[in-house]
Amino acid sequence: MSFVLYGGALSRLVVAHDCADANESSLTEAFAQKSEAEISSGLRWFYCAGLAIALASMGLISMSHVHKEVDGQRLKKKHRLAVRFAVAVAFLCLPLAKHLNSLTLISTTTGLVVLVYTVNCKMRKTDLEDAMKKGDPIKIEELAEKESGQQGLYEPS
C-alpha cells in the first residue's frame, strides 16, 4: 500500500511546475490541470513516507529470510540492512526540507534508492538466463567462478 501512496504522490510531483525552468505551457491540457506551482506539505509527506515505509518493509522482509553468505561480498547483510533503514529514515526527514522543489525531491530520493540497490556482479546476464532456461537450480557461486575463474561473487571496491 505504501508503494501506491508513493506512486500516487509521484504522479503529481512529476507534473508540478515549481522549478524555475519549468514550462507549464509545454504540458498537455490534462496534465496542466494537475500541475501545481508549489507542492503541498501533504504531497511531500505522502511521497516520502510512502517510499520510506516501502523501503523499511522490504528490509523487514529481507531480515526474515535466511541469507547465504557468499565469499567476496563487499557488505554483509546486516550492514546492507542498516544502510537501507538509514535511508528510510532519511526519506522520512525529507518533507521537513521545505526548500526542495519537486525536481530536487525526486532526484534526491532516486539517488538514495540507487545507493541502496546498486550491486556489481561478475557474471554475464546470458549465463544466468541460460541456467534459468534449463530449469536447474541456479548456483550463483558456480556461475561467478566460471565467469571470473576465481572464487567470489562481487567485485572488490
QUIRA-V685254 format. One record per pair of residues at least 24 apart in sequence whose ideal C-beta (glycine too) atoms are under 8 Angstrom apart, sorted by the first residue. I is the first residue (numbers start at 0). J is the second residue. D is the distance in Angstrom with one decimal. If there is no record, write none. Layout:
I/J/D + I/J/D
This chain:
1/48/7.6 + 1/49/4.6 + 1/50/7.5 + 1/51/7.9 + 1/52/3.8 + 1/53/4.3 + 1/56/6.7 + 2/49/6.8 + 2/53/5.1 + 3/49/7.6 + 4/45/5.4 + 4/48/7.3 + 4/49/3.6 + 4/52/7.9 + 5/45/7.3 + 5/46/6.0 + 5/49/3.1 + 5/50/4.7 + 5/53/6.2 + 6/49/7.7 + 7/45/6.9 + 7/49/8.0 + 8/42/5.4 + 8/45/3.9 + 8/46/3.6 + 8/49/6.3 + 9/46/6.1 + 9/105/7.3 + 11/35/7.2 + 11/38/7.7 + 11/42/5.8 + 12/38/6.3 + 12/42/6.8 + 12/46/6.1 + 12/101/4.5 + 12/104/6.8 + 12/105/5.9 + 13/101/7.3 + 13/105/7.2 + 15/100/7.7 + 15/101/4.1 + 17/100/4.7 + 17/101/5.4 + 18/100/5.1 + 18/101/6.7 + 18/102/5.0 + 21/102/8.0 + 38/100/7.4 + 38/101/5.3 + 38/104/7.6 + 40/94/6.8 + 40/97/8.0 + 43/93/7.3 + 43/94/3.9 + 43/104/6.9 + 44/94/4.8 + 46/94/7.9 + 46/104/7.1 + 46/108/7.7 + 47/90/5.0 + 47/91/6.4 + 47/93/4.6 + 47/94/4.9 + 47/104/7.7 + 47/108/7.2 + 48/90/7.5 + 48/91/6.3 + 48/94/7.5 + 50/90/5.1 + 50/108/5.9 + 50/112/7.8 + 51/87/4.5 + 51/88/7.4 + 51/90/3.7 + 51/91/4.6 + 52/87/7.7 + 54/83/6.1 + 54/86/6.3 + 54/87/4.4 + 54/90/6.7 + 54/112/7.7 + 54/115/7.1 + 55/83/7.7 + 55/84/6.3 + 55/87/4.3 + 57/83/7.4 + 58/83/4.5 + 58/84/5.6 + 58/87/7.1 + 69/139/6.9 + 69/140/6.3 + 69/151/7.7 + 69/152/4.6 + 69/153/7.4 + 70/140/7.5 + 70/150/5.2 + 70/151/5.0 + 70/152/7.1 + 71/150/6.8 + 71/151/2.5 + 71/152/5.5 + 71/153/5.1 + 71/155/7.3 + 72/152/6.9 + 72/153/5.5 + 73/153/5.2 + 73/154/8.0 + 73/155/7.0 + 73/156/5.4 + 82/114/7.6 + 82/115/6.3 + 83/115/5.4 + 86/111/4.9 + 86/112/7.8 + 86/114/6.9 + 86/115/5.3 + 118/153/7.1 + 119/153/6.2 + 119/154/4.5 + 119/156/7.9 + 120/152/6.6 + 120/153/6.7 + 120/154/7.9 + 121/146/5.4 + 121/147/4.7 + 121/151/7.5 + 121/152/6.4 + 121/153/7.1 + 121/154/5.9 + 122/146/4.6 + 122/147/8.0 + 122/152/7.8
